[in-house]
Amino acid sequence: MNSHLNQLKQQIEPLRQEIIHHPLYSHIHTIEDLKIFMEYHVYAVWDFMSLLKSLQNQLTCTSVPWVPSGNPETRFLINEIVCGEESDVDQNGVRKSHFELYRDAMAQCGADYAAIDSFIASVISTQNIESAFISAGTPEAARTFVNGTFNVIASKNAALQAAVFTFGREDLIPDMFLSMVNDIYQRVPESIAVFKYYLERHIEVDGDHHSHLALQMTEELCGSDEQLWQQASIAVKQSLQNRITLWNGAMNAIIAAKA
């Protein structure tokens, strides 16, 4: 790992630790708590796919007629990640995107997926994120998170997008959360099996193979440009701060539901 990557990791480590040790996890004890968490988190799962596809659009040729576009190395890296994220397999070996797998997990545990379905339907019909928020009644914390991601997308800066994709979205699942999910699974396996599979698959694919590919992609795109690395650090810090806002929103909703 080069010095720029090491420096960036050091700069964002305090925020990463704040997320990993966020008090949200200590409030998730039951399937009802988990449902609320998922109703917030699903927006981050969705906009992750949007960030991914934006990178693919910039780094490869996705139009016809096809022409050689971008660096072959970054083309390979992003296409490899897209294949795994958009066309993975569920627990039955059926091809699904990670978003669709998450949606299945919400349905199995009884989480309210009407809002995210309404959001997606509105995005399809209006191509307008703000209208979709209103239609779906999206929680404010989730709006903040999605808007942050789409600000990065709107920058059209592939290097910044790659950095946020790499450092703002991966390796943020703490052992405490995994232990909590396993505890709930022991009590109600029929309600949480798909979500448990999703997390295990996320760790196996996203947290291992894809994070290595994403690191290579970020290093390739930022190169030796000091200004790009500084901009990347700012963008990643903002993304992590938005994640904290999302976690705060989910935690407050869980606390309010219990009260």
LUMKEVEX-951039 format. One record per residue (C-alpha): residue number from 1; x, y, z. Coordinates in Angstrom, 3 decimals. Example, Ala and Ser with C-alpha at 12.3 -4.5 7.8 and 13.67 -1.06 7.14 Angstrom:
<babas>
nr | X | Y | Z
1 | 12.300 | -4.500 | 7.800
2 | 13.670 | -1.060 | 7.140
</babas>
This chain:
<babas>
nr | X | Y | Z
1 | 0.000 | 0.000 | 0.000
2 | 1.477 | 3.361 | -1.003
3 | 2.112 | 6.300 | 1.326
4 | -0.928 | 8.241 | 0.109
5 | -3.261 | 5.367 | 0.945
6 | -1.668 | 4.937 | 4.360
7 | -1.977 | 8.648 | 5.065
8 | -5.637 | 8.672 | 4.035
9 | -6.384 | 5.680 | 6.268
10 | -4.737 | 7.429 | 9.226
11 | -6.710 | 10.624 | 8.610
12 | -10.084 | 8.877 | 8.605
13 | -9.398 | 6.358 | 11.373
14 | -11.020 | 8.422 | 14.190
15 | -14.293 | 8.600 | 12.237
16 | -14.131 | 4.903 | 11.361
17 | -13.695 | 4.067 | 15.039
18 | -16.641 | 6.303 | 15.923
19 | -18.804 | 4.289 | 13.517
20 | -17.511 | 0.907 | 14.606
21 | -18.155 | 1.757 | 18.281
22 | -21.373 | 3.702 | 17.720
23 | -23.939 | 3.303 | 20.543
24 | -26.571 | 2.263 | 17.976
25 | -25.429 | -1.353 | 18.219
26 | -26.049 | -1.507 | 21.954
27 | -29.711 | -0.626 | 21.337
28 | -30.386 | -3.495 | 18.923
29 | -31.543 | -6.499 | 20.942
30 | -34.726 | -7.750 | 19.321
31 | -36.139 | -8.399 | 15.879
32 | -38.232 | -5.223 | 16.287
33 | -35.075 | -3.167 | 16.838
34 | -33.462 | -4.749 | 13.814
35 | -36.467 | -3.922 | 11.625
36 | -36.074 | -0.222 | 12.376
37 | -32.351 | -0.383 | 11.673
38 | -32.977 | -2.016 | 8.305
39 | -35.606 | 0.565 | 7.344
40 | -32.862 | 3.210 | 7.636
41 | -29.916 | 1.196 | 6.381
42 | -31.623 | 0.052 | 3.170
43 | -31.163 | 3.543 | 1.706
44 | -27.402 | 3.203 | 2.123
45 | -27.524 | -0.197 | 0.417
46 | -29.400 | 1.378 | -2.496
47 | -27.179 | 4.414 | -2.987
48 | -24.097 | 2.205 | -2.763
49 | -25.294 | 0.645 | -6.032
50 | -25.788 | 4.113 | -7.548
51 | -22.240 | 5.135 | -6.633
52 | -20.952 | 1.873 | -8.081
53 | -22.768 | 2.358 | -11.397
54 | -21.598 | 5.965 | -11.635
55 | -18.030 | 4.719 | -11.408
56 | -18.679 | 2.112 | -14.083
57 | -20.195 | 4.747 | -16.379
58 | -17.115 | 6.938 | -16.018
59 | -14.426 | 4.292 | -16.184
60 | -15.812 | 2.109 | -18.996
61 | -17.806 | 2.511 | -22.178
62 | -21.473 | 1.840 | -21.396
63 | -22.923 | 3.275 | -24.601
64 | -23.275 | 2.137 | -28.205
65 | -21.311 | 2.227 | -30.425
66 | -18.631 | 0.894 | -28.128
67 | -15.192 | 2.521 | -28.148
68 | -12.130 | 1.834 | -25.979
69 | -12.557 | 3.998 | -22.915
70 | -10.459 | 4.650 | -19.856
71 | -7.603 | 2.642 | -18.426
72 | -7.885 | -1.128 | -18.985
73 | -6.775 | -1.738 | -15.399
74 | -9.522 | 0.406 | -13.859
75 | -12.026 | -1.019 | -16.359
76 | -11.254 | -4.482 | -15.062
77 | -11.420 | -3.428 | -11.409
78 | -14.790 | -1.706 | -11.613
79 | -16.377 | -4.352 | -13.858
80 | -15.258 | -7.084 | -11.464
81 | -16.874 | -5.271 | -8.542
82 | -20.078 | -4.530 | -10.483
83 | -20.459 | -8.172 | -11.435
84 | -20.298 | -9.257 | -7.804
85 | -22.556 | -6.504 | -6.451
86 | -25.187 | -6.521 | -9.174
87 | -25.312 | -10.246 | -9.937
88 | -24.386 | -12.166 | -6.791
89 | -26.284 | -15.202 | -5.512
90 | -28.709 | -15.530 | -2.633
91 | -28.744 | -18.401 | -0.140
92 | -30.518 | -20.567 | -2.731
93 | -28.062 | -19.831 | -5.525
94 | -30.445 | -17.442 | -7.321
95 | -28.803 | -14.447 | -9.009
96 | -29.594 | -11.157 | -7.262
97 | -28.063 | -7.793 | -6.586
98 | -27.069 | -7.083 | -3.009
99 | -29.871 | -4.524 | -2.831
100 | -32.460 | -7.117 | -3.882
101 | -31.020 | -9.542 | -1.346
102 | -31.390 | -6.895 | 1.362
103 | -34.967 | -6.245 | 0.281
104 | -35.643 | -9.987 | 0.641
105 | -34.170 | -9.885 | 4.142
106 | -36.506 | -7.040 | 5.079
107 | -39.505 | -9.001 | 3.818
108 | -38.494 | -12.109 | 5.765
109 | -38.054 | -10.342 | 9.097
110 | -41.210 | -8.261 | 8.735
111 | -39.539 | -4.874 | 8.274
112 | -41.579 | -2.200 | 6.510
113 | -40.327 | -2.238 | 2.928
114 | -43.237 | -0.207 | 1.532
115 | -41.222 | 3.012 | 1.902
116 | -38.172 | 1.809 | -0.040
117 | -40.452 | 0.270 | -2.684
118 | -42.258 | 3.606 | -3.022
119 | -38.912 | 5.388 | -3.207
120 | -37.654 | 3.138 | -6.020
121 | -40.942 | 3.458 | -7.924
122 | -40.738 | 7.246 | -7.695
123 | -37.093 | 7.270 | -8.804
124 | -38.086 | 5.213 | -11.850
125 | -41.024 | 7.433 | -12.766
126 | -39.599 | 10.886 | -11.964
127 | -35.806 | 10.444 | -12.061
128 | -35.831 | 12.881 | -9.147
129 | -34.379 | 11.927 | -5.769
130 | -36.045 | 14.735 | -3.818
131 | -39.496 | 13.821 | -5.180
132 | -38.815 | 10.206 | -4.262
133 | -37.929 | 11.211 | -0.687
134 | -41.240 | 13.007 | -0.323
135 | -43.235 | 10.186 | -1.898
136 | -41.650 | 7.585 | 0.369
137 | -41.527 | 9.651 | 3.566
138 | -37.806 | 8.939 | 3.801
139 | -36.357 | 9.688 | 7.271
140 | -34.272 | 12.872 | 7.427
141 | -31.103 | 11.023 | 8.409
142 | -31.413 | 8.746 | 5.382
143 | -32.007 | 11.767 | 3.134
144 | -28.818 | 13.348 | 4.426
145 | -26.873 | 10.192 | 3.719
146 | -28.221 | 9.699 | 0.190
147 | -27.801 | 13.377 | -0.694
148 | -24.184 | 13.189 | 0.423
149 | -23.569 | 10.237 | -1.869
150 | -25.267 | 11.948 | -4.801
151 | -23.189 | 15.081 | -4.250
152 | -20.119 | 12.913 | -4.772
153 | -21.729 | 11.373 | -7.860
154 | -22.562 | 14.849 | -9.209
155 | -18.899 | 15.865 | -8.942
156 | -18.148 | 13.591 | -11.923
157 | -14.789 | 13.033 | -10.265
158 | -14.040 | 9.331 | -10.520
159 | -11.105 | 9.549 | -8.084
160 | -13.270 | 11.039 | -5.329
161 | -16.044 | 8.551 | -6.023
162 | -13.600 | 5.664 | -5.834
163 | -12.212 | 6.910 | -2.523
164 | -15.672 | 7.256 | -0.985
165 | -16.647 | 3.867 | -2.376
166 | -13.519 | 2.301 | -0.905
167 | -13.175 | 3.951 | 2.483
168 | -16.667 | 5.236 | 3.191
169 | -18.598 | 2.022 | 2.635
170 | -16.450 | -1.065 | 3.343
171 | -15.195 | -2.759 | 6.517
172 | -17.595 | -0.903 | 8.812
173 | -19.432 | -3.895 | 10.322
174 | -18.271 | -4.340 | 13.925
175 | -18.060 | -7.673 | 15.730
176 | -20.684 | -6.402 | 18.201
177 | -23.249 | -6.130 | 15.414
178 | -22.442 | -9.585 | 14.053
179 | -22.745 | -11.059 | 17.533
180 | -26.110 | -9.367 | 18.010
181 | -27.402 | -10.747 | 14.705
182 | -26.247 | -14.228 | 15.650
183 | -28.030 | -13.938 | 19.008
184 | -31.292 | -12.958 | 17.322
185 | -30.810 | -15.757 | 14.788
186 | -30.597 | -18.287 | 17.612
187 | -34.007 | -17.116 | 18.845
188 | -35.845 | -16.577 | 15.546
189 | -33.871 | -18.156 | 12.679
190 | -36.908 | -18.163 | 10.412
191 | -37.047 | -14.346 | 10.587
192 | -33.412 | -13.434 | 10.115
193 | -31.765 | -16.137 | 8.003
194 | -31.624 | -14.005 | 4.853
195 | -30.186 | -10.996 | 6.694
196 | -27.584 | -13.194 | 8.376
197 | -26.648 | -14.552 | 4.935
198 | -26.472 | -11.000 | 3.558
199 | -24.019 | -9.932 | 6.278
200 | -21.862 | -13.017 | 5.850
201 | -21.840 | -12.508 | 2.089
202 | -21.008 | -8.832 | 2.548
203 | -18.005 | -9.706 | 4.681
204 | -16.888 | -12.471 | 2.345
205 | -17.226 | -10.578 | -0.937
206 | -17.318 | -6.849 | -0.196
207 | -15.039 | -6.753 | 2.815
208 | -12.370 | -8.989 | 1.317
209 | -12.132 | -9.354 | -2.463
210 | -13.922 | -6.141 | -3.407
211 | -12.082 | -3.966 | -0.907
212 | -8.759 | -5.041 | -2.376
213 | -10.003 | -4.229 | -5.872
214 | -11.372 | -0.877 | -4.672
215 | -8.048 | 0.027 | -3.034
216 | -6.282 | -0.650 | -6.319
217 | -8.851 | 1.436 | -8.176
218 | -8.464 | 4.400 | -5.802
219 | -4.683 | 4.233 | -6.000
220 | -4.821 | 4.046 | -9.808
221 | -7.199 | 7.018 | -10.136
222 | -5.561 | 9.330 | -7.591
223 | -2.059 | 8.450 | -8.723
224 | 0.544 | 10.916 | -7.436
225 | -1.746 | 13.953 | -7.514
226 | -1.455 | 15.496 | -4.035
227 | -4.497 | 17.693 | -4.554
228 | -6.645 | 14.725 | -5.543
229 | -5.589 | 12.828 | -2.434
230 | -6.464 | 15.841 | -0.259
231 | -9.864 | 16.149 | -1.936
232 | -10.396 | 12.435 | -1.501
233 | -9.687 | 12.709 | 2.224
234 | -12.265 | 15.495 | 2.603
235 | -14.880 | 13.528 | 0.632
236 | -14.348 | 10.341 | 2.636
237 | -14.536 | 12.180 | 5.956
238 | -17.845 | 13.741 | 4.917
239 | -19.167 | 10.334 | 3.846
240 | -18.239 | 8.832 | 7.209
241 | -19.828 | 11.770 | 9.020
242 | -23.018 | 11.177 | 7.033
243 | -22.890 | 7.525 | 8.104
244 | -22.761 | 8.651 | 11.731
245 | -25.811 | 10.852 | 11.069
246 | -27.619 | 7.845 | 9.593
247 | -26.727 | 5.699 | 12.602
248 | -27.875 | 8.473 | 14.959
249 | -31.206 | 8.597 | 13.163
250 | -31.712 | 4.840 | 13.362
251 | -30.716 | 4.754 | 17.042
252 | -33.097 | 7.591 | 17.955
253 | -35.924 | 5.829 | 16.098
254 | -35.270 | 2.605 | 18.016
255 | -35.216 | 4.469 | 21.328
256 | -38.433 | 6.300 | 20.468
257 | -40.166 | 3.045 | 19.503
258 | -39.263 | 1.474 | 22.824
259 | -40.461 | 4.522 | 24.739
</babas>
